[in-house]
Amino acid sequence: MNNKGGKSYLWKVVKRSIWIGIAAEVAFLAGSYAVWHRMNTDSDLLHLMASIYVYVKSVLWLIGCSTLGYTLLRVTEPRESKIREIRAGSSSDHLLEDKRKAAVALRKLREAADDKPIYLKTREEIEADNRRNFGFDK
């Protein structure tokens, strides 16, 4: 929707936000310079900052890690539709397939534990194992 000047309301909001952001950036820069200058000229303030820095850093880390944990909790939370889909899809066929895959994995582990180490095998034994395990045909 255009007003008399021909500029949209959205453009005015964006322009105002940019100016507020620039003003805030300049104010923070000036404040940080003032603290830096005062710390370099006043030894009492320097010692005070050094003594409370550990506590401030600990609080900032606590807040940051807590926020990250809560955000990850909210982001990775499954949707209700996904939960219903998982509950509906857990039939006996899937369980049988999972048990079969687990049995194959255990068989591979047992074979790996029973075989002699690869550095003691001959080239022919290694190639035979590869053909048997991976289905290579030469």
NORMO-V585310 format. One record per helix or strand. SS is the DSSP state (@ for helix, = for strand). FROM is the first residue (numbers start at 1). TO is the last residue. If there is no record, write none. Layout:
SS,FROM,TO
SS,FROM,TO
//
This chain:
=,2,2
=,8,8
@,9,41
@,43,75
@,80,89
@,92,114
@,118,120
@,123,134
//
